[in-house]
Amino acid sequence: MSLKQVDLSEEDLAFHKEVGLINRWWQSPKQSHVQRQIFHVIKAEKHRFGVHRPYTASDVASLRSSLGVEYPASVQALKLWSLLHEHRRNGTAEMTFGMIDPVMASQMEGQQTIYVSGALCAFSKADCIGQDMSDYPWDTVPKAASTIFKSQVYHDARQRQDRMRRSKEERATMSHARDYLLPIVADADMGFGSQTATMKLVKRLVEAGVAMFHLDDLSLSGKRFTDGGGHTVVSTREYLRRLGAARLQLDIMGAETLILCRCDIDGAQYITTDIDPRDHPYILGATVDVEPLASLGNASSARVKEWKRRAKVKTFDETVECNATEEQITEYHHLLKSKSVCSLQERQRIAGQVLKGKEVFFDWQSARTCDGRYLYSPSVQAILDRSLAAAPLGDATWARMDLIMDKLVKFHNEFRKVYPERLFACGYSATFPFPSMGYSDEDVKNFHRSLAKLGIVWQVQPGFALQGLNYTTKKFSSMFGEEGIGGYVRDIQEPAMKVDTDGYEKMQWSGGYITDAYGDLLAGL
Ligand SMILES: C[C@](O)(C(=O)O)[C@H](CC(=O)O)C(=O)O
């Protein structure tokens, strides 16, 4: 560090220039939708349908270093943005799968994006391997993404070198060049803690070359795929702050990386707080007077289930509906409709007015766990409310839902009434029982096409690198153990040599020729 004399006019000029550049950037085709979305929204409804950047270009400029840095992630993000919008216009979708291995990533010929899955990182990259509870170190996914991105750049360079060392005539006889630079989509989970933790994570993802990341509304440690305990989500406000922190970090970096707003309400059983009235319609309360849930201590999911049965838990609206006549229910909902957001206390007041003083027992405080979480009732409307509120802060939306077609259709159609050009994503669970959920073979065959028609332009099967590779490895392993090198040559070597696994020339993947080229260039020294 050294001291320098500051010329105040020059300092102001440079700053205002930067502010102007940011404002112009925010008017660009990729950025302007973040600003524009607000115009779809009637002002009074802004609480429900969200707000865009809550800060100005000048605020952002003052947080930037004077050293302007441009990130390759932006190039990849713009490429992804065009790809996904093309799919949206055509009613088609990008189909990709979870990938954390650079060798395999380089062979993905049928995909135009790569997904770095947190679950796969938990199973094979983290130091402590285990079930995906989003509890691995926060920089695990950025590190995995960075390795893949660097490998993409390497393959792109070796391909160029290989082509450019040949004459035009020779290149004309070679098959197509490959696009190794597939935009990377990465799992940012819940942002790993405070706003600054989320900002650091986003910074690392951008530096790693990531084109889009998904950020969800689970609480820290709130992910559950274990005993059926159900996820815990944070309040709508905390979720928006997370997304806002991510957007701010991208703005500070001047990065185009897309934010995929993921909402995990569908599998939620708890919410951390009742502070945000937007969450109130979905908070459950006891409708009979029983001992508080917290008095059970750290209860197993079976005991919580049993308590919920005894306490006859319901949402407040369901409770009113059980205590009112048809006309009263209509009047109650009519009065609710006049408010964009209505807290539980306000609902109680309206119910009192409609039911003419008839007592309705509803205790949502007694339905809290011993660590203070509230019971929560997910629904498509809850997912819609939250996802719409989040939309202006992100570029795409992923409502993580079970693959129930009616629910998917309702969510996406309702959402598109507010944001007609929205990009959507979805993930396939590796074990979803399509046949027992009533889908025919024909339905399953066309499933991805049906989702694409709803605007779900990015679809991922994160589990392939676990389920698919386990299956393939197991089969190969038994065969090789029994048949040895003869089986290897028959099943792997010969077919692999025939299909030219590297795309355009055999045995080129490791790029011996580019290493030779370095040597040749330095030979004169
Ligand atoms: C997509 C996901 O975030 C992942 O880490 O791959 C997981 C996948 C899974 O565990 O089924 C998720 O959807 O939460």
The ligand as a Tripos MOL2 file, in Angstrom:
@<TRIPOS>MOLECULE
LIG
   14    13     1     0     0
SMALL
NO_CHARGES

@<TRIPOS>ATOM
      1 C1        -30.7420  -30.9640   -7.2980 C.3       1 LIG1
      2 C2        -30.1260  -31.1280   -5.9660 C.3       1 LIG1
      3 O1        -30.0690  -29.8980   -5.3170 O.3       1 LIG1
      4 C3        -28.7050  -31.6280   -6.1120 C.2       1 LIG1
      5 O2        -27.9160  -31.3530   -5.2150 O.co2     1 LIG1
      6 O3        -28.3970  -32.3200   -7.0820 O.co2     1 LIG1
      7 C4        -30.8770  -32.1320   -5.0700 C.3       1 LIG1
      8 C5        -31.0440  -33.4530   -5.7290 C.3       1 LIG1
      9 C6        -31.5990  -34.5140   -4.8220 C.2       1 LIG1
     10 O4        -31.0660  -34.6700   -3.7200 O.co2     1 LIG1
     11 O5        -32.5110  -35.2290   -5.2510 O.co2     1 LIG1
     12 C7        -32.1930  -31.4980   -4.6860 C.2       1 LIG1
     13 O6        -33.0870  -31.4160   -5.5350 O.co2     1 LIG1
     14 O7        -32.3190  -31.0610   -3.5540 O.co2     1 LIG1
@<TRIPOS>BOND
     1     1     2 1
     2     2     3 1
     3     2     4 1
     4     2     7 1
     5     4     5 2
     6     4     6 1
     7     7     8 1
     8     7    12 1
     9     8     9 1
    10     9    10 2
    11     9    11 1
    12    12    13 2
    13    12    14 1
@<TRIPOS>SUBSTRUCTURE
     1 LIG1         1 GROUP 0 **** ****
